[in-house]
Amino acid sequence: MARLSIKQKRGALNIHDIKRKAVPILKKAGVTHSSVFGSVARGEAKISSDIDMLIDFDRKMTLLDLVGLEQELESALGREVDIVTRRSLYQPLKRRIDKEEIFIM
């Protein structure tokens, strides 16, 4: 049986759905840029895959702010969400993300 990506499975999340559900939450939190990367961006995600998000923001965010944002996104998207900030990226990972990221906002 072939694996179905999030984009291929009928009724499952795709990039459009992620944007529609995530952008209002991200804007409310002061996020100025967001993109997805990883298996979702590469079209390799399974139904159980998490959503990897890269964010930038216009204000200082505490760890509690980031955890709260992550939880709010998980609730809206119905998937585990992993958030990373551009400033916190390890350089080799940053290069990989730069190649595959898909802009959300």
C-alpha atoms as a printed R data frame, in Angstrom:
    type eleno elety resid chain resno      x      y      z
1   ATOM     1    CA   MET     A     1  0.000  0.000  0.000
2   ATOM     2    CA   ALA     A     2  1.439  3.395 -0.999
3   ATOM     3    CA   ARG     A     3  1.895  6.070  1.637
4   ATOM     4    CA   LEU     A     4 -0.263  9.132  1.135
5   ATOM     5    CA   SER     A     5  1.140 12.564  1.839
6   ATOM     6    CA   ILE     A     6 -0.809 15.212  3.701
7   ATOM     7    CA   LYS     A     7 -1.374 16.893  0.338
8   ATOM     8    CA   GLN     A     8 -2.692 13.732 -1.333
9   ATOM     9    CA   LYS     A     9 -5.068 12.345  1.275
10  ATOM    10    CA   ARG     A    10 -8.634 13.479  0.697
11  ATOM    11    CA   GLY     A    11 -9.762 15.749  3.516
12  ATOM    12    CA   ALA     A    12 -6.268 16.008  5.000
13  ATOM    13    CA   LEU     A    13 -4.266 19.186  5.536
14  ATOM    14    CA   ASN     A    14 -2.487 20.823  2.631
15  ATOM    15    CA   ILE     A    15 -0.499 24.055  2.436
16  ATOM    16    CA   HIS     A    16 -3.656 26.076  1.721
17  ATOM    17    CA   ASP     A    17 -5.376 24.629  4.813
18  ATOM    18    CA   ILE     A    18 -2.310 25.289  6.944
19  ATOM    19    CA   LYS     A    19 -2.225 28.931  5.778
20  ATOM    20    CA   ARG     A    20 -5.950 29.434  6.321
21  ATOM    21    CA   LYS     A    21 -5.863 28.052  9.853
22  ATOM    22    CA   ALA     A    22 -2.432 29.263 10.993
23  ATOM    23    CA   VAL     A    23 -2.159 32.834  9.654
24  ATOM    24    CA   PRO     A    24 -4.708 34.423 12.045
25  ATOM    25    CA   ILE     A    25 -2.996 32.756 15.020
26  ATOM    26    CA   LEU     A    26  0.475 33.745 13.819
27  ATOM    27    CA   LYS     A    27 -0.545 37.377 13.209
28  ATOM    28    CA   LYS     A    28 -2.156 37.629 16.639
29  ATOM    29    CA   ALA     A    29  1.105 36.394 18.195
30  ATOM    30    CA   GLY     A    30  3.188 39.058 16.406
31  ATOM    31    CA   VAL     A    31  4.802 36.683 13.923
32  ATOM    32    CA   THR     A    32  6.134 38.591 10.892
33  ATOM    33    CA   HIS     A    33  7.246 35.627  8.775
34  ATOM    34    CA   SER     A    34  6.347 31.976  8.815
35  ATOM    35    CA   SER     A    35  7.116 29.060  6.548
36  ATOM    36    CA   VAL     A    36  6.811 25.300  6.690
37  ATOM    37    CA   PHE     A    37  9.708 22.975  6.041
38  ATOM    38    CA   GLY     A    38 10.452 19.299  6.442
39  ATOM    39    CA   SER     A    39  8.238 16.496  5.215
40  ATOM    40    CA   VAL     A    40  5.215 18.753  4.598
41  ATOM    41    CA   ALA     A    41  7.233 21.118  2.370
42  ATOM    42    CA   ARG     A    42  8.838 18.216  0.511
43  ATOM    43    CA   GLY     A    43  5.487 16.511 -0.110
44  ATOM    44    CA   GLU     A    44  6.602 13.473  1.894
45  ATOM    45    CA   ALA     A    45  4.351 13.902  4.916
46  ATOM    46    CA   LYS     A    46  2.186 11.094  6.188
47  ATOM    47    CA   ILE     A    47 -1.104 11.644  7.943
48  ATOM    48    CA   SER     A    48  0.703 11.266 11.268
49  ATOM    49    CA   SER     A    49  3.501 13.707 10.345
50  ATOM    50    CA   ASP     A    50  4.067 16.825 12.386
51  ATOM    51    CA   ILE     A    51  4.240 20.300 10.866
52  ATOM    52    CA   ASP     A    52  7.628 22.020 11.104
53  ATOM    53    CA   MET     A    53  7.368 25.818 11.132
54  ATOM    54    CA   LEU     A    54 10.028 28.487 10.924
55  ATOM    55    CA   ILE     A    55  8.984 31.845 12.379
56  ATOM    56    CA   ASP     A    56 10.274 35.383 12.837
57  ATOM    57    CA   PHE     A    57  8.531 37.902 15.059
58  ATOM    58    CA   ASP     A    58  8.478 41.635 15.744
59  ATOM    59    CA   ARG     A    59  8.639 41.489 19.523
60  ATOM    60    CA   LYS     A    60 10.497 39.601 22.197
61  ATOM    61    CA   MET     A    61  8.888 36.216 22.787
62  ATOM    62    CA   THR     A    62  9.540 34.151 25.864
63  ATOM    63    CA   LEU     A    63  9.733 30.385 25.916
64  ATOM    64    CA   LEU     A    64  6.226 30.369 27.396
65  ATOM    65    CA   ASP     A    65  4.999 32.524 24.486
66  ATOM    66    CA   LEU     A    66  6.471 30.046 21.996
67  ATOM    67    CA   VAL     A    67  4.987 27.037 23.787
68  ATOM    68    CA   GLY     A    68  1.593 28.752 23.908
69  ATOM    69    CA   LEU     A    69  1.789 29.541 20.194
70  ATOM    70    CA   GLU     A    70  2.770 25.965 19.421
71  ATOM    71    CA   GLN     A    71 -0.181 24.626 21.430
72  ATOM    72    CA   GLU     A    72 -2.636 27.007 19.773
73  ATOM    73    CA   LEU     A    73 -1.400 25.969 16.319
74  ATOM    74    CA   GLU     A    74 -1.623 22.278 17.235
75  ATOM    75    CA   SER     A    75 -5.211 22.741 18.346
76  ATOM    76    CA   ALA     A    76 -6.176 24.578 15.143
77  ATOM    77    CA   LEU     A    77 -4.295 22.262 12.777
78  ATOM    78    CA   GLY     A    78 -4.996 18.961 14.501
79  ATOM    79    CA   ARG     A    79 -1.340 17.982 14.208
80  ATOM    80    CA   GLU     A    80  1.779 18.220 16.318
81  ATOM    81    CA   VAL     A    81  3.610 21.443 15.432
82  ATOM    82    CA   ASP     A    82  7.313 22.099 15.952
83  ATOM    83    CA   ILE     A    83  8.324 25.768 15.912
84  ATOM    84    CA   VAL     A    84 11.842 27.053 15.374
85  ATOM    85    CA   THR     A    85 13.034 30.626 15.081
86  ATOM    86    CA   ARG     A    86 15.482 31.696 12.402
87  ATOM    87    CA   ARG     A    87 17.837 33.063 15.084
88  ATOM    88    CA   SER     A    88 18.001 29.706 16.855
89  ATOM    89    CA   LEU     A    89 18.896 27.621 13.799
90  ATOM    90    CA   TYR     A    90 22.073 25.590 13.546
91  ATOM    91    CA   GLN     A    91 23.804 26.722 10.313
92  ATOM    92    CA   PRO     A    92 23.671 23.388  8.373
93  ATOM    93    CA   LEU     A    93 19.969 23.070  9.237
94  ATOM    94    CA   LYS     A    94 19.378 26.683  8.150
95  ATOM    95    CA   ARG     A    95 20.809 25.938  4.698
96  ATOM    96    CA   ARG     A    96 18.518 22.905  4.299
97  ATOM    97    CA   ILE     A    97 15.460 24.830  5.452
98  ATOM    98    CA   ASP     A    98 16.267 27.731  3.105
99  ATOM    99    CA   LYS     A    99 16.135 25.287  0.171
100 ATOM   100    CA   GLU     A   100 12.821 23.646  1.022
101 ATOM   101    CA   GLU     A   101 10.743 26.153  2.976
102 ATOM   102    CA   ILE     A   102  7.278 27.115  1.721
103 ATOM   103    CA   PHE     A   103  6.113 30.604  2.664
104 ATOM   104    CA   ILE     A   104  2.984 30.797  4.836
105 ATOM   105    CA   MET     A   105  3.010 34.514  5.698
